[in-house]
Amino acid sequence: MADNIRDDGLENQIKGGAKEIGGRIRNAVGGLTGDTSEQLKGKADELKGKGQRKIGETESDIGRNDV
């Protein structure tokens, strides 16, 4: 059981981190082009990624404590 939670946690950390970086890039591109809509979408992606990464960290912590 703990391995599944730990694995899910790692997967969420990786996916969340990638989504967070993608959001930062989208936000920056929107800033460079003056496209505020793109900036807002980028910021939203960044926040979604951060949330997913934090969930993954929590899942990993739970998996470690179950061992």
All heavy atoms as TSV, in Angstrom:
chain	resi	resn	atom	element	x	y	z
A	1	MET	N	N	0.826	-1.202	0.000
A	1	MET	CA	C	0.000	0.000	0.000
A	1	MET	C	C	0.861	1.253	0.000
A	1	MET	O	O	0.637	2.170	-0.763
A	1	MET	CB	C	-0.932	-0.048	1.223
A	1	MET	CG	C	-1.765	1.177	1.414
A	1	MET	SD	S	-3.166	1.186	0.301
A	1	MET	CE	C	-4.011	2.601	0.850
A	2	ALA	N	N	1.867	1.280	0.871
A	2	ALA	CA	C	2.702	2.472	0.988
A	2	ALA	C	C	3.462	2.747	-0.307
A	2	ALA	O	O	3.664	3.889	-0.679
A	2	ALA	CB	C	3.674	2.337	2.150
A	3	ASP	N	N	3.874	1.668	-0.997
A	3	ASP	CA	C	4.596	1.870	-2.247
A	3	ASP	C	C	3.726	2.557	-3.283
A	3	ASP	O	O	4.189	3.404	-4.027
A	3	ASP	CB	C	5.086	0.528	-2.799
A	3	ASP	CG	C	6.258	-0.023	-1.999
A	3	ASP	OD1	O	6.931	0.779	-1.335
A	3	ASP	OD2	O	6.485	-1.240	-2.047
A	4	ASN	N	N	2.455	2.194	-3.349
A	4	ASN	CA	C	1.553	2.817	-4.311
A	4	ASN	C	C	1.370	4.298	-4.011
A	4	ASN	O	O	1.378	5.118	-4.917
A	4	ASN	CB	C	0.197	2.119	-4.320
A	4	ASN	CG	C	0.272	0.737	-4.934
A	4	ASN	OD1	O	1.187	0.450	-5.689
A	4	ASN	ND2	N	-0.665	-0.112	-4.602
A	5	ILE	N	N	1.199	4.629	-2.749
A	5	ILE	CA	C	1.043	6.044	-2.375
A	5	ILE	C	C	2.328	6.797	-2.670
A	5	ILE	O	O	2.305	7.901	-3.209
A	5	ILE	CB	C	0.649	6.186	-0.890
A	5	ILE	CG1	C	-0.765	5.659	-0.679
A	5	ILE	CG2	C	0.752	7.637	-0.438
A	5	ILE	CD1	C	-1.199	5.626	0.765
A	6	ARG	N	N	3.464	6.186	-2.340
A	6	ARG	CA	C	4.748	6.837	-2.580
A	6	ARG	C	C	4.970	7.027	-4.079
A	6	ARG	O	O	5.432	8.083	-4.516
A	6	ARG	CB	C	5.871	6.013	-1.966
A	6	ARG	CG	C	7.136	6.804	-1.774
A	6	ARG	CD	C	8.218	6.050	-1.043
A	6	ARG	NE	N	7.692	5.332	0.105
A	6	ARG	CZ	C	8.193	4.189	0.546
A	6	ARG	NH1	N	9.220	3.627	-0.047
A	6	ARG	NH2	N	7.693	3.597	1.607
A	7	ASP	N	N	4.641	5.991	-4.873
A	7	ASP	CA	C	4.796	6.097	-6.329
A	7	ASP	C	C	3.859	7.160	-6.904
A	7	ASP	O	O	4.253	7.943	-7.761
A	7	ASP	CB	C	4.514	4.755	-6.998
A	7	ASP	CG	C	5.592	3.715	-6.699
A	7	ASP	OD1	O	6.677	4.094	-6.217
A	7	ASP	OD2	O	5.331	2.520	-6.940
A	8	ASP	N	N	2.610	7.160	-6.442
A	8	ASP	CA	C	1.661	8.186	-6.888
A	8	ASP	C	C	2.168	9.572	-6.510
A	8	ASP	O	O	2.029	10.527	-7.281
A	8	ASP	CB	C	0.280	7.965	-6.265
A	8	ASP	CG	C	-0.434	6.746	-6.834
A	8	ASP	OD1	O	0.006	6.234	-7.890
A	8	ASP	OD2	O	-1.417	6.304	-6.220
A	9	GLY	N	N	2.745	9.668	-5.327
A	9	GLY	CA	C	3.274	10.953	-4.876
A	9	GLY	C	C	4.396	11.447	-5.759
A	9	GLY	O	O	4.434	12.617	-6.148
A	10	LEU	N	N	5.294	10.543	-6.117
A	10	LEU	CA	C	6.410	10.919	-6.985
A	10	LEU	C	C	5.901	11.335	-8.359
A	10	LEU	O	O	6.348	12.329	-8.933
A	10	LEU	CB	C	7.401	9.765	-7.113
A	10	LEU	CG	C	8.632	10.019	-7.967
A	10	LEU	CD1	C	9.421	11.212	-7.428
A	10	LEU	CD2	C	9.504	8.785	-8.007
A	11	GLU	N	N	4.932	10.584	-8.871
A	11	GLU	CA	C	4.350	10.909	-10.178
A	11	GLU	C	C	3.690	12.286	-10.153
A	11	GLU	O	O	3.872	13.093	-11.074
A	11	GLU	CB	C	3.317	9.843	-10.563
A	11	GLU	CG	C	2.731	10.033	-11.937
A	11	GLU	CD	C	1.746	8.929	-12.309
A	11	GLU	OE1	O	1.816	7.826	-11.734
A	11	GLU	OE2	O	0.903	9.203	-13.168
A	12	ASN	N	N	2.942	12.574	-9.101
A	12	ASN	CA	C	2.298	13.887	-8.987
A	12	ASN	C	C	3.320	15.004	-8.831
A	12	ASN	O	O	3.123	16.104	-9.350
A	12	ASN	CB	C	1.307	13.907	-7.825
A	12	ASN	CG	C	-0.053	13.375	-8.213
A	12	ASN	OD1	O	-0.503	13.580	-9.323
A	12	ASN	ND2	N	-0.701	12.685	-7.301
A	13	GLN	N	N	4.412	14.732	-8.127
A	13	GLN	CA	C	5.452	15.756	-7.982
A	13	GLN	C	C	6.076	16.087	-9.335
A	13	GLN	O	O	6.285	17.259	-9.658
A	13	GLN	CB	C	6.545	15.271	-7.023
A	13	GLN	CG	C	6.124	15.266	-5.574
A	13	GLN	CD	C	7.224	14.768	-4.677
A	13	GLN	OE1	O	8.332	15.267	-4.736
A	13	GLN	NE2	N	6.923	13.778	-3.861
A	14	ILE	N	N	6.350	15.061	-10.120
A	14	ILE	CA	C	6.973	15.275	-11.434
A	14	ILE	C	C	6.010	15.994	-12.374
A	14	ILE	O	O	6.368	16.991	-13.009
A	14	ILE	CB	C	7.443	13.940	-12.030
A	14	ILE	CG1	C	8.606	13.386	-11.196
A	14	ILE	CG2	C	7.843	14.098	-13.496
A	14	ILE	CD1	C	8.967	11.950	-11.509
A	15	LYS	N	N	4.778	15.484	-12.473
A	15	LYS	CA	C	3.793	16.105	-13.361
A	15	LYS	C	C	3.473	17.534	-12.922
A	15	LYS	O	O	3.338	18.438	-13.749
A	15	LYS	CB	C	2.510	15.279	-13.406
A	15	LYS	CG	C	2.648	13.995	-14.187
A	15	LYS	CD	C	1.338	13.237	-14.209
A	15	LYS	CE	C	1.450	11.966	-15.029
A	15	LYS	NZ	N	0.179	11.220	-15.060
A	16	GLY	N	N	3.345	17.731	-11.619
A	16	GLY	CA	C	3.050	19.068	-11.106
A	16	GLY	C	C	4.183	20.041	-11.368
A	16	GLY	O	O	3.961	21.187	-11.743
A	17	GLY	N	N	5.414	19.568	-11.178
A	17	GLY	CA	C	6.572	20.419	-11.444
A	17	GLY	C	C	6.657	20.818	-12.902
A	17	GLY	O	O	6.950	21.973	-13.236
A	18	ALA	N	N	6.370	19.864	-13.790
A	18	ALA	CA	C	6.394	20.160	-15.229
A	18	ALA	C	C	5.296	21.160	-15.589
A	18	ALA	O	O	5.522	22.097	-16.369
A	18	ALA	CB	C	6.219	18.865	-16.020
A	19	LYS	N	N	4.114	20.967	-15.013
A	19	LYS	CA	C	2.997	21.878	-15.290
A	19	LYS	C	C	3.325	23.283	-14.756
A	19	LYS	O	O	3.010	24.288	-15.393
A	19	LYS	CB	C	1.726	21.346	-14.631
A	19	LYS	CG	C	0.457	22.008	-15.108
A	19	LYS	CD	C	-0.781	21.398	-14.455
A	19	LYS	CE	C	-0.978	19.964	-14.885
A	19	LYS	NZ	N	-2.197	19.350	-14.329
A	20	GLU	N	N	3.967	23.322	-13.609
A	20	GLU	CA	C	4.347	24.605	-13.000
A	20	GLU	C	C	5.350	25.348	-13.895
A	20	GLU	O	O	5.197	26.547	-14.152
A	20	GLU	CB	C	4.949	24.337	-11.622
A	20	GLU	CG	C	5.131	25.537	-10.761
A	20	GLU	CD	C	5.591	25.174	-9.352
A	20	GLU	OE1	O	5.702	23.986	-9.007
A	20	GLU	OE2	O	5.851	26.118	-8.591
A	21	ILE	N	N	6.337	24.637	-14.398
A	21	ILE	CA	C	7.339	25.249	-15.279
A	21	ILE	C	C	6.683	25.705	-16.585
A	21	ILE	O	O	6.962	26.806	-17.080
A	21	ILE	CB	C	8.488	24.262	-15.557
A	21	ILE	CG1	C	9.316	24.072	-14.276
A	21	ILE	CG2	C	9.382	24.748	-16.696
A	21	ILE	CD1	C	10.302	22.930	-14.334
A	22	GLY	N	N	5.807	24.861	-17.128
A	22	GLY	CA	C	5.086	25.245	-18.356
A	22	GLY	C	C	4.275	26.506	-18.146
A	22	GLY	O	O	4.209	27.371	-19.028
A	23	GLY	N	N	3.657	26.625	-16.982
A	23	GLY	CA	C	2.885	27.820	-16.665
A	23	GLY	C	C	3.750	29.055	-16.561
A	23	GLY	O	O	3.372	30.138	-17.021
A	24	ARG	N	N	4.924	28.894	-15.971
A	24	ARG	CA	C	5.850	30.039	-15.871
A	24	ARG	C	C	6.278	30.510	-17.256
A	24	ARG	O	O	6.367	31.715	-17.516
A	24	ARG	CB	C	7.078	29.652	-15.051
A	24	ARG	CG	C	6.828	29.540	-13.588
A	24	ARG	CD	C	8.078	29.210	-12.820
A	24	ARG	NE	N	7.766	28.963	-11.431
A	24	ARG	CZ	C	8.632	28.481	-10.559
A	24	ARG	NH1	N	9.854	28.201	-10.928
A	24	ARG	NH2	N	8.270	28.286	-9.307
A	25	ILE	N	N	6.550	29.535	-18.121
A	25	ILE	CA	C	6.962	29.884	-19.484
A	25	ILE	C	C	5.823	30.591	-20.215
A	25	ILE	O	O	6.023	31.623	-20.857
A	25	ILE	CB	C	7.416	28.620	-20.250
A	25	ILE	CG1	C	8.723	28.091	-19.649
A	25	ILE	CG2	C	7.570	28.907	-21.742
A	25	ILE	CD1	C	9.124	26.717	-20.142
A	26	ARG	N	N	4.616	30.040	-20.090
A	26	ARG	CA	C	3.451	30.644	-20.766
A	26	ARG	C	C	3.215	32.065	-20.243
A	26	ARG	O	O	2.903	32.979	-21.015
A	26	ARG	CB	C	2.233	29.766	-20.515
A	26	ARG	CG	C	1.045	30.104	-21.336
A	26	ARG	CD	C	-0.036	29.052	-21.158
A	26	ARG	NE	N	-1.113	29.284	-22.114
A	26	ARG	CZ	C	-2.174	28.522	-22.211
A	26	ARG	NH1	N	-2.321	27.473	-21.437
A	26	ARG	NH2	N	-3.107	28.796	-23.093
A	27	ASN	N	N	3.369	32.252	-18.949
A	27	ASN	CA	C	3.208	33.565	-18.332
A	27	ASN	C	C	4.258	34.536	-18.891
A	27	ASN	O	O	3.937	35.675	-19.247
A	27	ASN	CB	C	3.331	33.429	-16.810
A	27	ASN	CG	C	3.064	34.708	-16.065
A	27	ASN	OD1	O	2.711	35.723	-16.638
A	27	ASN	ND2	N	3.230	34.668	-14.764
A	28	ALA	N	N	5.495	34.065	-18.994
A	28	ALA	CA	C	6.574	34.917	-19.497
A	28	ALA	C	C	6.360	35.287	-20.959
A	28	ALA	O	O	6.558	36.446	-21.351
A	28	ALA	CB	C	7.920	34.218	-19.322
A	29	VAL	N	N	5.935	34.318	-21.758
A	29	VAL	CA	C	5.670	34.598	-23.177
A	29	VAL	C	C	4.542	35.620	-23.300
A	29	VAL	O	O	4.625	36.546	-24.100
A	29	VAL	CB	C	5.333	33.289	-23.942
A	29	VAL	CG1	C	4.790	33.598	-25.328
A	29	VAL	CG2	C	6.555	32.401	-24.038
A	30	GLY	N	N	3.517	35.455	-22.486
A	30	GLY	CA	C	2.420	36.428	-22.496
A	30	GLY	C	C	2.905	37.818	-22.119
A	30	GLY	O	O	2.465	38.817	-22.690
A	31	GLY	N	N	3.825	37.882	-21.174
A	31	GLY	CA	C	4.384	39.167	-20.778
A	31	GLY	C	C	5.208	39.807	-21.882
A	31	GLY	O	O	5.149	41.017	-22.109
A	32	LEU	N	N	5.980	38.977	-22.578
A	32	LEU	CA	C	6.818	39.502	-23.667
A	32	LEU	C	C	5.991	39.975	-24.851
A	32	LEU	O	O	6.348	40.942	-25.520
A	32	LEU	CB	C	7.808	38.425	-24.135
A	32	LEU	CG	C	8.918	38.066	-23.153
A	32	LEU	CD1	C	9.698	36.861	-23.663
A	32	LEU	CD2	C	9.845	39.253	-22.936
A	33	THR	N	N	4.883	39.288	-25.109
A	33	THR	CA	C	4.051	39.647	-26.261
A	33	THR	C	C	2.939	40.628	-25.901
A	33	THR	O	O	2.218	41.095	-26.776
A	33	THR	CB	C	3.417	38.382	-26.885
A	33	THR	OG1	O	2.596	37.735	-25.917
A	33	THR	CG2	C	4.485	37.429	-27.394
A	34	GLY	N	N	2.786	40.904	-24.609
A	34	GLY	CA	C	1.744	41.823	-24.169
A	34	GLY	C	C	0.360	41.193	-24.141
A	34	GLY	O	O	-0.646	41.892	-24.127
A	35	ASP	N	N	0.315	39.865	-24.132
A	35	ASP	CA	C	-0.953	39.133	-24.143
A	35	ASP	C	C	-1.343	38.775	-22.707
A	35	ASP	O	O	-0.879	37.784	-22.147
A	35	ASP	CB	C	-0.807	37.878	-25.003
A	35	ASP	CG	C	-2.113	37.140	-25.234
A	35	ASP	OD1	O	-3.095	37.415	-24.514
A	35	ASP	OD2	O	-2.139	36.282	-26.131
A	36	THR	N	N	-2.197	39.600	-22.095
A	36	THR	CA	C	-2.565	39.377	-20.697
A	36	THR	C	C	-3.370	38.090	-20.515
A	36	THR	O	O	-3.277	37.449	-19.466
A	36	THR	CB	C	-3.374	40.562	-20.130
A	36	THR	OG1	O	-4.502	40.803	-20.960
A	36	THR	CG2	C	-2.517	41.813	-20.046
A	37	SER	N	N	-4.123	37.693	-21.518
A	37	SER	CA	C	-4.875	36.441	-21.446
A	37	SER	C	C	-3.914	35.259	-21.302
A	37	SER	O	O	-4.134	34.351	-20.502
A	37	SER	CB	C	-5.735	36.269	-22.703
A	37	SER	OG	O	-6.366	35.010	-22.701
A	38	GLU	N	N	-2.842	35.287	-22.078
A	38	GLU	CA	C	-1.840	34.227	-22.020
A	38	GLU	C	C	-1.124	34.244	-20.667
A	38	GLU	O	O	-0.819	33.190	-20.110
A	38	GLU	CB	C	-0.842	34.449	-23.148
A	38	GLU	CG	C	-0.316	33.309	-23.952
A	38	GLU	CD	C	-1.138	32.066	-24.115
A	38	GLU	OE1	O	-2.299	32.100	-24.551
A	38	GLU	OE2	O	-0.588	30.998	-23.821
A	39	GLN	N	N	-0.876	35.430	-20.141
A	39	GLN	CA	C	-0.250	35.544	-18.823
A	39	GLN	C	C	-1.138	34.919	-17.751
A	39	GLN	O	O	-0.651	34.184	-16.894
A	39	GLN	CB	C	-0.003	37.011	-18.463
A	39	GLN	CG	C	1.192	37.620	-19.144
A	39	GLN	CD	C	1.383	39.059	-18.704
A	39	GLN	OE1	O	0.589	39.926	-19.047
A	39	GLN	NE2	N	2.428	39.292	-17.940
A	40	LEU	N	N	-2.432	35.206	-17.810
A	40	LEU	CA	C	-3.358	34.660	-16.820
A	40	LEU	C	C	-3.465	33.143	-16.933
A	40	LEU	O	O	-3.500	32.436	-15.921
A	40	LEU	CB	C	-4.739	35.293	-16.978
A	40	LEU	CG	C	-4.836	36.764	-16.583
A	40	LEU	CD1	C	-6.202	37.323	-16.951
A	40	LEU	CD2	C	-4.565	36.942	-15.102
A	41	LYS	N	N	-3.497	32.647	-18.161
A	41	LYS	CA	C	-3.538	31.192	-18.360
A	41	LYS	C	C	-2.254	30.550	-17.834
A	41	LYS	O	O	-2.289	29.477	-17.238
A	41	LYS	CB	C	-3.730	30.862	-19.835
A	41	LYS	CG	C	-5.117	31.193	-20.355
A	41	LYS	CD	C	-5.214	30.948	-21.847
A	41	LYS	CE	C	-6.558	31.405	-22.391
A	41	LYS	NZ	N	-6.616	31.292	-23.863
A	42	GLY	N	N	-1.152	31.208	-18.061
A	42	GLY	CA	C	0.126	30.711	-17.557
A	42	GLY	C	C	0.161	30.679	-16.044
A	42	GLY	O	O	0.625	29.718	-15.434
A	43	LYS	N	N	-0.328	31.735	-15.433
A	43	LYS	CA	C	-0.362	31.794	-13.965
A	43	LYS	C	C	-1.283	30.709	-13.413
A	43	LYS	O	O	-0.963	30.071	-12.409
A	43	LYS	CB	C	-0.826	33.181	-13.509
A	43	LYS	CG	C	-0.622	33.449	-12.049
A	43	LYS	CD	C	0.855	33.432	-11.709
A	43	LYS	CE	C	1.079	33.789	-10.252
A	43	LYS	NZ	N	2.456	33.591	-9.842
A	44	ALA	N	N	-2.412	30.477	-14.091
A	44	ALA	CA	C	-3.338	29.418	-13.660
A	44	ALA	C	C	-2.666	28.049	-13.761
A	44	ALA	O	O	-2.767	27.228	-12.837
A	44	ALA	CB	C	-4.607	29.454	-14.498
A	45	ASP	N	N	-1.963	27.804	-14.865
A	45	ASP	CA	C	-1.250	26.528	-15.023
A	45	ASP	C	C	-0.180	26.371	-13.949
A	45	ASP	O	O	0.024	25.282	-13.410
A	45	ASP	CB	C	-0.590	26.446	-16.407
A	45	ASP	CG	C	-1.582	26.211	-17.533
A	45	ASP	OD1	O	-2.748	25.869	-17.243
A	45	ASP	OD2	O	-1.186	26.382	-18.705
A	46	GLU	N	N	0.504	27.468	-13.662
A	46	GLU	CA	C	1.547	27.443	-12.634
A	46	GLU	C	C	0.959	27.061	-11.273
A	46	GLU	O	O	1.509	26.224	-10.552
A	46	GLU	CB	C	2.214	28.819	-12.562
A	46	GLU	CG	C	3.389	28.890	-11.636
A	46	GLU	CD	C	4.044	30.265	-11.611
A	46	GLU	OE1	O	3.792	31.086	-12.535
A	46	GLU	OE2	O	4.795	30.519	-10.666
A	47	LEU	N	N	-0.173	27.652	-10.936
A	47	LEU	CA	C	-0.812	27.350	-9.656
A	47	LEU	C	C	-1.353	25.922	-9.601
A	47	LEU	O	O	-1.260	25.256	-8.576
A	47	LEU	CB	C	-1.919	28.363	-9.370
A	47	LEU	CG	C	-1.443	29.788	-9.098
A	47	LEU	CD1	C	-2.623	30.735	-8.996
A	47	LEU	CD2	C	-0.596	29.851	-7.840
A	48	LYS	N	N	-1.904	25.439	-10.719
A	48	LYS	CA	C	-2.366	24.049	-10.780
A	48	LYS	C	C	-1.195	23.097	-10.564
A	48	LYS	O	O	-1.304	22.110	-9.836
A	48	LYS	CB	C	-3.003	23.749	-12.137
A	48	LYS	CG	C	-4.364	24.336	-12.346
A	48	LYS	CD	C	-4.868	23.924	-13.727
A	48	LYS	CE	C	-5.919	24.852	-14.248
A	48	LYS	NZ	N	-6.305	24.542	-15.633
A	49	GLY	N	N	-0.096	23.405	-11.223
A	49	GLY	CA	C	1.099	22.573	-11.083
A	49	GLY	C	C	1.635	22.577	-9.667
A	49	GLY	O	O	2.027	21.537	-9.136
A	50	LYS	N	N	1.637	23.743	-9.054
A	50	LYS	CA	C	2.127	23.845	-7.676
A	50	LYS	C	C	1.244	23.024	-6.745
A	50	LYS	O	O	1.739	22.321	-5.867
A	50	LYS	CB	C	2.147	25.309	-7.239
A	50	LYS	CG	C	2.774	25.532	-5.888
A	50	LYS	CD	C	2.904	27.012	-5.579
A	50	LYS	CE	C	3.667	27.234	-4.286
A	50	LYS	NZ	N	3.899	28.641	-4.027
A	51	GLY	N	N	-0.066	23.103	-6.953
A	51	GLY	CA	C	-0.995	22.318	-6.142
A	51	GLY	C	C	-0.773	20.824	-6.323
A	51	GLY	O	O	-0.735	20.070	-5.347
A	52	GLN	N	N	-0.605	20.388	-7.561
A	52	GLN	CA	C	-0.377	18.971	-7.829
A	52	GLN	C	C	0.947	18.512	-7.218
A	52	GLN	O	O	1.038	17.421	-6.658
A	52	GLN	CB	C	-0.382	18.712	-9.339
A	52	GLN	CG	C	-0.280	17.238	-9.687
A	52	GLN	CD	C	-0.429	16.975	-11.174
A	52	GLN	OE1	O	-0.557	17.903	-11.973
A	52	GLN	NE2	N	-0.423	15.722	-11.547
A	53	ARG	N	N	1.968	19.356	-7.307
A	53	ARG	CA	C	3.271	19.015	-6.728
A	53	ARG	C	C	3.168	18.869	-5.213
A	53	ARG	O	O	3.714	17.939	-4.615
A	53	ARG	CB	C	4.305	20.090	-7.102
A	53	ARG	CG	C	5.711	19.768	-6.644
A	53	ARG	CD	C	6.723	20.790	-7.153
A	53	ARG	NE	N	6.367	22.167	-6.902
A	53	ARG	CZ	C	6.563	22.798	-5.739
A	53	ARG	NH1	N	7.083	22.166	-4.718
A	53	ARG	NH2	N	6.226	24.070	-5.615
A	54	LYS	N	N	2.428	19.779	-4.573
A	54	LYS	CA	C	2.248	19.720	-3.118
A	54	LYS	C	C	1.473	18.471	-2.701
A	54	LYS	O	O	1.769	17.858	-1.683
A	54	LYS	CB	C	1.535	20.978	-2.603
A	54	LYS	CG	C	2.365	22.232	-2.687
A	54	LYS	CD	C	3.521	22.165	-1.734
A	54	LYS	CE	C	4.270	23.482	-1.710
A	54	LYS	NZ	N	5.429	23.416	-0.826
A	55	ILE	N	N	0.470	18.096	-3.504
A	55	ILE	CA	C	-0.269	16.863	-3.227
A	55	ILE	C	C	0.687	15.678	-3.308
A	55	ILE	O	O	0.659	14.778	-2.458
A	55	ILE	CB	C	-1.451	16.700	-4.209
A	55	ILE	CG1	C	-2.549	17.701	-3.869
A	55	ILE	CG2	C	-1.995	15.268	-4.184
A	55	ILE	CD1	C	-3.647	17.804	-4.904
A	56	GLY	N	N	1.538	15.669	-4.319
A	56	GLY	CA	C	2.525	14.600	-4.454
A	56	GLY	C	C	3.478	14.534	-3.283
A	56	GLY	O	O	3.823	13.446	-2.812
A	57	GLU	N	N	3.920	15.687	-2.792
A	57	GLU	CA	C	4.803	15.713	-1.624
A	57	GLU	C	C	4.094	15.118	-0.411
A	57	GLU	O	O	4.681	14.352	0.353
A	57	GLU	CB	C	5.248	17.144	-1.326
A	57	GLU	CG	C	6.223	17.697	-2.348
A	57	GLU	CD	C	6.514	19.174	-2.147
A	57	GLU	OE1	O	6.053	19.788	-1.157
A	57	GLU	OE2	O	7.230	19.748	-3.011
A	58	THR	N	N	2.826	15.459	-0.239
A	58	THR	CA	C	2.052	14.944	0.879
A	58	THR	C	C	1.875	13.436	0.759
A	58	THR	O	O	2.024	12.703	1.734
A	58	THR	CB	C	0.676	15.645	0.954
A	58	THR	OG1	O	0.894	17.057	1.085
A	58	THR	CG2	C	-0.129	15.150	2.125
A	59	GLU	N	N	1.562	12.964	-0.460
A	59	GLU	CA	C	1.409	11.528	-0.671
A	59	GLU	C	C	2.716	10.793	-0.363
A	59	GLU	O	O	2.702	9.722	0.257
A	59	GLU	CB	C	1.004	11.241	-2.114
A	59	GLU	CG	C	-0.422	11.621	-2.434
A	59	GLU	CD	C	-0.767	11.513	-3.905
A	59	GLU	OE1	O	0.147	11.578	-4.767
A	59	GLU	OE2	O	-1.967	11.377	-4.197
A	60	SER	N	N	3.836	11.361	-0.778
A	60	SER	CA	C	5.123	10.739	-0.496
A	60	SER	C	C	5.397	10.696	0.992
A	60	SER	O	O	5.911	9.699	1.516
A	60	SER	CB	C	6.244	11.485	-1.216
A	60	SER	OG	O	6.152	11.300	-2.607
A	61	ASP	N	N	5.057	11.773	1.682
A	61	ASP	CA	C	5.251	11.810	3.136
A	61	ASP	C	C	4.393	10.751	3.819
A	61	ASP	O	O	4.851	10.072	4.744
A	61	ASP	CB	C	4.903	13.187	3.701
A	61	ASP	CG	C	5.940	14.247	3.337
A	61	ASP	OD1	O	7.061	13.863	2.907
A	61	ASP	OD2	O	5.638	15.444	3.488
A	62	ILE	N	N	3.159	10.600	3.368
A	62	ILE	CA	C	2.267	9.592	3.942
A	62	ILE	C	C	2.847	8.203	3.682
A	62	ILE	O	O	2.867	7.350	4.588
A	62	ILE	CB	C	0.845	9.711	3.355
A	62	ILE	CG1	C	0.179	10.978	3.873
A	62	ILE	CG2	C	0.008	8.480	3.703
A	62	ILE	CD1	C	-1.120	11.327	3.165
A	63	GLY	N	N	3.340	7.973	2.474
A	63	GLY	CA	C	3.934	6.687	2.131
A	63	GLY	C	C	5.138	6.376	2.980
A	63	GLY	O	O	5.357	5.231	3.394
A	64	ARG	N	N	5.952	7.361	3.292
A	64	ARG	CA	C	7.137	7.162	4.133
A	64	ARG	C	C	6.746	6.825	5.563
A	64	ARG	O	O	7.393	6.028	6.210
A	64	ARG	CB	C	8.003	8.418	4.126
A	64	ARG	CG	C	9.107	8.358	3.135
A	64	ARG	CD	C	10.059	9.527	3.267
A	64	ARG	NE	N	9.990	10.199	1.980
A	64	ARG	CZ	C	9.611	11.434	1.765
A	64	ARG	NH1	N	9.302	12.210	2.746
A	64	ARG	NH2	N	9.550	11.923	0.569
A	65	ASN	N	N	5.700	7.479	6.042
A	65	ASN	CA	C	5.282	7.250	7.429
A	65	ASN	C	C	4.578	5.920	7.623
A	65	ASN	O	O	4.496	5.427	8.736
A	65	ASN	CB	C	4.374	8.399	7.896
A	65	ASN	CG	C	5.132	9.708	8.042
A	65	ASN	OD1	O	6.333	9.703	8.268
A	65	ASN	ND2	N	4.447	10.811	7.870
A	66	ASP	N	N	4.044	5.329	6.535
A	66	ASP	CA	C	3.356	4.047	6.639
A	66	ASP	C	C	4.331	2.881	6.732
A	66	ASP	O	O	3.936	1.789	7.097
A	66	ASP	CB	C	2.437	3.823	5.430
A	66	ASP	CG	C	1.126	4.608	5.561
A	66	ASP	OD1	O	0.873	5.155	6.657
A	66	ASP	OD2	O	0.386	4.676	4.566
A	67	VAL	N	N	5.574	3.098	6.377
A	67	VAL	CA	C	6.556	1.992	6.343
A	67	VAL	C	C	6.943	1.586	7.721
A	67	VAL	O	O	7.008	2.177	8.672
A	67	VAL	CB	C	7.797	2.406	5.524
A	67	VAL	CG1	C	8.844	1.340	5.573
A	67	VAL	CG2	C	7.386	2.709	4.117
